Amino acid sequence: MGVLAGLVAALAWTVASSLWRSLSTSLSSLQLNGLKNAIACLLLLPVLIAVPWQHQPTAWLMLLLSGAIGIAAGDSFYIGALRRLGTRRTLTVEALAPLLAAISGLVWMGEDLGLLTWSGASLVSLSVVIVARQRPPTQTAERDRGHQAQALGLLLALMAVLCGVGGAALSRSVLLSAAVQPIQSSAVRLLGGLVCLLPWLLGSRGWPWHGQERAGPWPKQRRWLRVMTATVLGTNLGILLQQEVLQRLPLAVAVTLLSTAPVMAVLVASQEGDHPRAAGVAASLLAVTGVAMAVLD
């Protein structure tokens, strides 16, 4: 069940990432992240109301902190990277997470990892080096195609990885030590992400409660179906399945499974004008091999 949940979560994130990437809007990465978190929290409002906040307060506080790190910061960096690198390249950089997760699990949780897990995580990480040398998709905006913009995209993706692994490690420690259900941890993490983003959202230009002129046009009505679909798939379903994986599997193996998204992103690459050549296919094969080695271990 843990392996299946990880693969489905990766697929959900891949489709959601492609939808966010294709969304034409003047909203910033922080605003888009806040919007999706607000929608996701509304959908999980019954769960949040039912959370026994008076019991295990330390566990809930750690989950809120996990959401602030992994969702508020990590997803904002991630959306910024998507705009510059495209879905496939951003998700491949995210595949660095298994190696960092392996080190984190070993140092902080004393998880005993075998040689296959380390080798598999290293292979997945090697694919990032290959992808970093590839050109951006043809549908990338002209201002984001330059060397500086691409370097910034890589930096944002790396920051997203660090924040994601940190949030996942905190979340897993809570799931192992406290009587918390995955759906509860998902809802509380989303709430933590939303609360952390509120100061920036309330002061941002372009919202109806702000007196200044908007920075650009609001998304048209037809875009809300895409926003809702991306939020439900990537945020609600994706994070719920992520919590199931973190509860059932060691951290390094869990994050490695969740990092199969770069391989699945090949399916949506052509829609973004991204045509991976031999190097792109090699990167995908390295990622698949790395995941297989980690799971077998």
C-alpha positions in Angstrom: 0.0 0.0 0.0 2.9 2.4 0.8 4.5 1.8 -2.7 1.1 2.2 -4.5 0.3 5.4 -2.6 3.7 6.8 -3.5 3.3 6.1 -7.2 -0.2 7.6 -7.3 0.9 10.6 -5.4 3.7 11.2 -7.9 1.3 10.9 -10.8 -1.1 13.4 -9.1 1.7 15.9 -8.6 2.8 15.5 -12.2 -0.6 16.3 -13.6 -1.1 19.2 -11.1 2.3 20.6 -11.9 1.5 20.7 -15.6 -1.8 22.4 -14.9 -0.1 25.1 -12.7 2.6 25.5 -15.4 0.0 26.1 -18.1 -2.0 28.6 -16.0 -1.7 32.0 -17.6 -2.0 34.6 -14.8 -0.2 37.6 -13.4 -0.4 36.2 -9.9 3.0 35.6 -8.2 4.2 32.3 -7.0 3.4 33.3 -3.4 -0.2 34.3 -4.4 -0.8 31.1 -6.4 0.5 29.0 -3.5 -1.7 30.9 -1.0 -4.7 30.5 -3.4 -4.3 26.7 -3.6 -3.7 26.3 0.1 -6.8 28.3 0.9 -8.9 26.2 -1.4 -7.4 23.0 0.0 -8.0 24.1 3.6 -11.7 24.8 2.7 -12.1 21.4 1.3 -10.6 19.9 4.5 -12.4 22.2 6.9 -14.4 19.4 8.5 -11.2 17.6 9.3 -9.6 20.7 10.8 -12.7 21.3 13.0 -12.5 17.7 14.3 -8.8 17.8 15.1 -8.4 17.4 18.9 -6.1 20.4 19.3 -6.1 20.1 23.1 -4.5 16.7 22.9 -0.9 16.2 21.8 -0.3 20.0 21.3 3.4 19.4 20.5 2.5 17.1 17.6 0.1 19.6 16.1 2.6 22.4 16.5 5.3 20.3 14.7 2.8 19.6 11.8 2.1 23.3 11.5 5.8 24.0 11.3 6.2 21.2 8.8 3.5 22.9 6.6 5.2 26.3 7.0 8.5 24.8 5.8 7.4 22.2 3.2 4.2 23.9 1.8 4.5 27.6 2.3 8.1 28.0 1.5 8.7 24.8 -0.5 5.7 25.1 -2.8 6.3 28.8 -3.5 9.9 28.0 -4.6 8.5 25.1 -6.6 5.9 27.2 -8.5 8.6 29.7 -9.3 10.9 27.0 -10.7 8.0 25.6 -12.8 7.6 28.8 -14.7 11.3 28.9 -15.6 12.3 25.2 -16.1 9.1 23.5 -17.1 7.4 20.5 -15.5 9.8 17.7 -16.4 13.0 19.6 -15.5 11.7 20.9 -12.3 10.4 17.5 -11.2 13.8 16.0 -12.1 15.6 18.5 -9.9 13.1 17.5 -7.2 14.5 14.0 -7.5 17.5 15.2 -5.4 15.2 14.7 -2.5 15.9 10.9 -2.0 19.6 11.5 -1.3 18.9 14.3 1.1 16.1 12.2 2.7 18.5 9.3 3.1 21.0 11.5 4.9 18.3 13.0 7.0 16.8 9.7 8.0 20.2 8.4 8.9 21.2 11.4 11.0 18.0 12.3 12.7 16.1 9.0 12.9 18.8 6.4 13.0 17.3 4.6 10.0 19.5 1.7 8.8 19.8 2.1 5.0 21.5 -0.5 2.7 23.8 0.0 -0.1 21.1 -0.4 -2.7 19.1 2.5 -1.2 22.2 4.8 -1.3 23.1 3.7 -4.8 19.5 4.2 -6.0 19.3 7.7 -4.5 22.6 8.6 -6.1 21.4 7.5 -9.5 18.2 9.6 -9.2 20.3 12.5 -8.1 22.7 12.1 -11.1 19.7 12.6 -13.4 19.5 16.1 -12.1 22.9 16.9 -13.4 21.9 15.8 -16.9 18.6 17.7 -16.9 20.3 20.9 -15.7 22.2 21.0 -19.0 19.1 20.9 -21.1 17.3 23.7 -22.8 14.0 25.1 -21.4 10.7 24.1 -23.1 9.8 26.3 -26.2 6.6 27.6 -24.4 8.7 29.2 -21.7 8.3 33.0 -21.6 11.1 34.9 -23.3 12.2 36.6 -20.1 12.7 33.2 -18.4 14.8 31.7 -21.2 18.1 33.5 -20.4 21.0 32.0 -18.5 20.3 34.1 -15.4 16.6 33.2 -15.3 17.4 29.5 -15.8 20.0 29.6 -13.0 17.4 31.2 -10.8 15.0 28.4 -11.7 17.5 25.8 -10.7 18.2 27.6 -7.4 14.4 27.8 -6.7 14.0 24.1 -7.4 16.9 23.3 -5.1 15.4 25.4 -2.3 12.1 23.6 -2.9 13.9 20.3 -2.4 15.5 21.4 0.9 12.2 22.7 2.2 10.3 19.6 1.1 12.7 17.2 2.7 12.7 19.2 5.9 8.9 19.3 6.0 8.7 15.6 5.3 11.1 14.7 8.0 9.2 16.7 10.6 5.9 15.1 9.4 7.3 11.6 9.5 8.6 12.1 13.1 5.1 13.1 14.2 3.4 10.2 12.4 5.8 7.7 14.1 5.5 9.2 17.6 1.9 10.4 18.0 -1.6 9.0 17.3 -2.2 11.1 14.3 -4.1 10.0 11.2 -2.6 10.9 7.7 -5.7 12.9 6.7 -5.3 14.9 10.0 -1.6 15.6 9.4 -2.4 16.6 5.8 -5.0 19.1 6.9 -2.9 20.6 9.7 0.2 20.9 7.4 -1.9 22.8 4.8 -3.2 25.1 7.6 0.3 25.8 8.7 1.3 26.6 5.1 -1.7 29.0 4.7 -1.1 30.8 8.0 2.6 31.3 7.2 1.6 32.9 3.8 -1.1 35.2 5.2 1.2 38.2 6.0 2.5 38.2 2.4 -1.0 37.7 0.9 -2.7 40.4 2.9 -0.1 42.9 1.8 0.2 41.9 -1.8 -1.0 44.1 -4.7 -3.8 42.8 -6.8 -6.2 41.5 -4.2 -9.7 43.1 -3.7 -9.0 44.0 0.0 -5.8 45.9 -1.0 -6.5 49.5 -2.1 -3.7 49.7 -4.7 -4.1 48.9 -8.4 -3.7 45.3 -9.4 -0.5 44.3 -11.0 -2.3 42.5 -13.8 -5.7 40.9 -14.8 -7.5 38.5 -12.6 -7.8 34.9 -14.0 -10.9 34.5 -16.1 -13.7 32.3 -15.0 -12.8 29.5 -17.2 -9.5 29.1 -15.4 -11.1 28.2 -12.1 -11.7 24.6 -13.3 -8.0 24.2 -13.9 -7.1 25.8 -10.5 -9.6 23.5 -8.7 -8.4 20.4 -10.5 -4.7 21.2 -9.8 -5.5 21.9 -6.2 -7.5 18.7 -5.6 -5.0 16.5 -7.4 -1.7 18.1 -6.2 -2.5 19.5 -2.8 -5.4 17.5 -1.3 -4.9 14.0 -2.8 -1.1 14.4 -3.3 -0.4 15.4 0.3 -2.8 12.9 1.8 -1.1 10.0 -0.1 2.3 11.5 0.9 1.4 11.2 4.5 0.3 7.5 4.0 3.7 6.8 2.4 5.6 8.6 5.2 3.7 6.5 7.8 4.4 3.2 6.1 7.9 3.4 4.7 11.4 4.6 5.7 12.0 8.3 4.8 14.5 7.7 2.1 12.4 5.0 0.3 9.2 7.0 0.7 10.7 10.2 -0.8 12.4 8.1 -3.6 9.0 6.7 -4.6 7.4 10.2 -4.5 10.3 11.3 -6.8 9.2 9.1 -9.7 7.3 12.2 -11.0 10.1 13.1 -13.4 9.5 9.9 -15.3 5.8 10.5 -15.4 6.4 14.1 -16.6 7.6 12.8 -19.9 3.9 12.1 -20.6 3.0 15.8 -20.4 6.3 17.2 -21.8 5.1 17.6 -25.4 2.2 19.9 -24.3 4.8 22.4 -23.0 7.0 22.2 -26.1 9.5 20.1 -24.2 11.0 17.5 -26.4 13.6 15.5 -24.4 16.3 14.0 -26.5 18.6 11.1 -25.6 19.9 12.9 -22.5 16.4 13.4 -21.2 15.5 9.8 -21.8 18.7 8.7 -20.0 17.8 10.9 -17.0 14.4 9.3 -16.8 15.9 5.8 -17.0 18.4 6.7 -14.3 15.5 7.8 -12.1 13.5 4.6 -12.7 16.6 2.5 -11.9 17.3 4.4 -8.8 13.7 4.1 -7.5 13.7 0.4 -8.3 17.0 -0.2 -6.3 15.7 1.7 -3.3 12.4 -0.1 -3.2 14.1 -3.5 -3.6 16.4 -2.7 -0.8 
